[in-house]
Amino acid sequence: MSESSTAPILCAEMSMQVGEPLMATASRVDVWFVLETDQVFGVEAFAEVQLPDAVRAHLAAALKAVPQSRMQLIRVGKERPKTPGYSFFVALGRDVDPLLYKFQLADYEDLLKIDLTKVAAGDPQYAANLSDEPLYLICANGKRDRCCARSGLPIYEAMSTYLASIGLQHTVWTTSHIGGHRFAGTGVFLPAGICYGRMDPSAAAEFVESYRQGQLLAKYLRGRGAYPEHVQAAEHFIRQQTGFTGIDTLRFVSSEAVGEKQWRIVFAVHGTPHTVTVRETQSEFLTFKNSTDTSGVRVPQFSLVD
């Protein structure tokens, strides 16, 4: 394929055709702000959603003040009646003791009563809002890329059906862009910030039950938002070597640059240090990040250093 090749109909199909790996492609996020809306997601969902000016400024200030934070908009599907008001969540996706806060808003102006930077810092003032339920967000932002609606909606519907069967239908939502729509269908499971790609609707029960049991589905894993890409890659390789799939089995310890685009990374595996060295290069293949692209790009790839 040449640099000027015409874009494929679907970027997700091209990514699969060229054999692009899923690993180490999760968006880097420590704090997820998640706000319910009844509006259709736009191309730039947060910029385009209709909110009172003061509320938009309040959220924007929090995004600026809180490092590695991200704003997600969520909607209920057609199978679930819209309840009065709006749900708002803050997920602290750290790798040790991730937390999820839930707030029920009568209207958007209720957000002005919440000190978002304190919530993001885990301030005890908001302990009453802590939730022990999971939050499953499935990207269905078709206006951002058609792959997301095409692949995301069937996954959302399948997970919603399964979750309804166990009384947890309220924990799954469609969401605005989470990054990497060439891996559609994509989802992020909070509060741990586990990012999946190329999700299969037939595996809906597996996705739910594995996360509830603290396990990962390696086949679909893009990475964990709390880690930069090279650390996500290291986690992938260590899990390959050890066979461990428990989310909490591995704990990140350190990362040290040991050359150009090369890092020595240590994870504790059941408390025992495990070290790998990974190198970043550019892919030999070309891929398309969007279904509207007109030329291919090379993307970061990671490998183990002997």
Buried (B, 14 or more C-beta within 10 A) or exposed (E): BEEEBEBBEBBBBBBBEBEBBBBBBBBBBBBBBBBBBEEEBBEEBBEBBEBEEEBBEBBEEBBEEBEBBBBBBBBBBEEBEEEEBBBBBBBBBBBEEBBBBBBEBEEBEBBBEBBBBEBBEBEEEBEEBEBEEBBBBBBBBBBBBBBBBBBBBBBBBBBBBBBBEEEBBBBBBBBBBBBBBBBBBBBBBBBBBBBBBBBBBEBBBBBBEBBEEEBBBBEBBBBBBBBBBBBBBBBBBBBEEBEBBEBBBBEBEEBEEEEEEBBBBBBBBEEEEBEBBBBBEEBEBBBBBBBEBEEBEEBBBBEBEE
